[in-house]
Amino acid sequence: MLNFSRSRTQTRSARSLSLGGMDYTDPKKKHSIVGKIILAATLTAICIFMLKQSPSFSSPSVFSRHEAGVNHVLVTGGAGYIGSHASLRLLRDAYRVTIVDNLSRGNIGAINVLQELFPEPGRLQFIYADLGDPKAVNKLFSENAFDAVMHFAAVAYVGESTLDPLKYYHNITSNTLGVLEAMASHGVQTLIYSSTCATYGEPDKMPITEDTPQVPINPYGKAKKMAEDIILDFCKNSDMSVMILRYFNVIGSDPDGRLGEAPRPELREHGRISGACFDAARGITPGLQVKGTDYKTVDGTCVRDYIDVTDLVDAHVKALEKAKPGKVGIYNVGTGKGRSVKEFVEACKKATGVNVKVDYLSRRPGDYAEVYSDPTKIRLELNWTAKHTDLQKSLEVAWKWQKAHSNGYGPLGGVAS
């Protein structure tokens, strides 16, 4: 009998068998491929599920799209003294708010207060960014759908501007140009610009009207005027709605004690007189320094128009409401009444209850003798009038916040490094 069997030293490899012109795959190989496909699909599904559970994986932000009935305002410098108060008012009035700030002068503590007051989704977001960085500015406008911009962000000390003028031209003039370019590129049509009475310099006549010639005498005022000129030139061939508000001297704080002014300690010598007076009353400094007693004023000290921050932000909201396409509005925001520095010091002593020691020194470079506003135009066109005009009462409100926040907004003063 013939033996047809033979031993094999290696296994037969899987191969296709050709029968009648058709290829048939080995069933074992087919099952292996199907299994790999199922495994890959399962792993993909698990990855997608895990991504969806991640906080970073979400649907597009409500801040990135326009919504009927919702006005989304970008507040630059919203962590600062005036910007934070303006953000509070906008949020209270049901606006959607995005704050951008590099915290070089602002307080993260103010942002925390606002976020605690308005925790609802889609109300408030804070973005840490520098307006001097073009890429950051473009990203800011690309990822958010703004209806308007309130541009507060700026360094704002007259004395400091005389010592470091280039900082002021970069921070105020150049950064405003960058914001304006981004608005134009991304179709944001409304701008409320934070300017200053420092653009007028030292006029020959008082009170100051919006037609008073602008002849600034310090880099701060010059940088602001340059920014105004850029805005005005651009608007000649644009349908943008623009409001330029020229502030006088801002004092006070939120009447409900939620926000206040907490400048960086190293900037005390350049700061507002109210902050200097409060520092003296709290014993942080040995006394108050009044610079300049030989001006041609009623008592030899500078005369200023002190506007309460609550009134100031009210003017911004009214300007936003009244802004019209293709139109530029320019308004002085003041009380219409000048008060001397000596008057201010006496009001501060009464508000704090402390007999503050006062040292009288020589003039500060870049200061002017007398500046106060004629607020007629803003009253007639925007129906705005300053209501908090009692100097002592405004200081009492601010002093109450100062006493309750001896370290600013937190253990370290709430000032971000």
Residue, then its C-alpha position, 0 to 999 in steps of 0.5 A: m500500500l502506498n503511503f501518501s502522507r508526509s510530514r511538514t516541518q513548517t505550517r502552511s501560510a494563509r493564502s487565497l485559493s483561486l476557484g473559478g476566477m474568484d479569490y477567497t480569503d482565509p476565514k481566520k485572517k478575515h476574523s483578525i481584521v474585523g477584530k482590529i477594526i472593532l478594537a480601533a472603533t472602541l478605543t476611538a469612542i472611549c477617547i471621544f467620551m473622555l474628551k467630552q468629559s474634560p473641562s477643556f472640551s466644550s461647545p463654542s463659548v457664548f462669548s464667541r457669538h452674537e446673540a439677539g438682545v445681548n450687548h457684549v462689551l469689551v472692557t480694556g483695563g477692566a481690572g483697574y480703578i475706573g474700568s472695574h467700576a464700569s464693568l460692575r455697572l455694565l453687568r448690573d445693567a445686563y450687558r455681557v462683559t469681557i475684561v482684558d487686562n495685563l494686571s500691570r496696574g489693575n487688581i485681580g482682586a477686583i476681577n474676583v469680586l465681579q466674578e463672585l457677584f455675577p457667576e452666571p454663565g455668559r455674563l463675565q469673562f476675564i482674559y489676561a493679555d497685553l494690548g501691546d502684543p498684536k498677536a494677543v489682540n488679534k486672538l482676543f478679537s478673533e475668538n470673541a464677538f464684541d458689539a462695543v469696546m470701552h477702552f480704559a486701559a492706560v497708564a495714567y500718572v502725570g508725574e510718571s509720564t514726565l519721567d518715562p514718556l516713551k512708556y506713555y506713548h507706547n501704552i496709550t497711543s500705540n495700544t489704542l492704534g492696535v485696538l482700533e485696527a482690531m476693531a476695524s478688522h473684526g467689524v466691531q463698530t462702537l468705541i467708547y474712549s477714555s480720554t482726559c482733560a489733560t489734552y487741554g493743557e492749561p487753557d487761558k479761559m475757564p471753564i473748559t468746553e469741548d471747543t477749548p484748544q487742546v495744547p497738552i503740556n505733559p506726555y500723558g496729555k500728549a499721548k491721549k491727544m495723539a490717540e484721539d487724533i488717530i481715532l478722529d482721522f480713522c472715523k472720517n472714512s468709517d461708519m463707526s460709532v465713537m464717543i470720546l469722554r474727557y475726564f477730570n479728576v476722579i474720586g470716590s468708589d462703589p457706594d455699596g462697598r464692593l470695589g475701591e481704589a488700590p494702587r500699587p505701593e510703588l506708585r504712591e508718589h505719582g497717584r491721585i490725591s485721594g489715595a495719598c490723603f488716605d495713606a496719610a490718614r491710615g499711617i502708611t505715609p507720615g503725611l500728605q505732600v502738597k506740591g505747589t503753593d504759588y499758582k495763580t489761584v485763590d489759595g495758591t494750590c492747584v484747582r481741579d474738577y473732582i468727579d465721582v467714579t459712580d457719575l463717571v461710569d454713568a456717563h459711559v453707559k449713557a454714551l454707549e446708549k447714545a452712540k450712532p453709526g458714523k458719528v463722533g461725540i466728544y464730551n467733558v465729564g466733570t461737575g463744572k466746579g473747581r476745588s483747590v487742593k487745600e479745599f480737598v485736604e480739608a474735606c479729606k480730614k473731615a471724611t477720615g476724622v484724621n488731622v492729616k499732617v500736610d507738607y507743602l513742597s515745590r511744584r510737580p513737573g507737568d502740572y497746571a494751575e486751574v482746570y475745571s469743566d463746562p458740562t453743558k454739552i453732555r447734559l444737553e446731548l446725553n442727558w447726563t449730570a453729575k449727582h455726587t457733587d459733595l466732595q466730603k461725602s464722596l471721600e467718606v464713601a471711598w474712606k469706608w472701603q479703604k478702612a475695610h480693605s487695609n490690604g487692598y483686595g486681599p492679604l497681599g493687597g489684591v495686586a497681581s505681580 
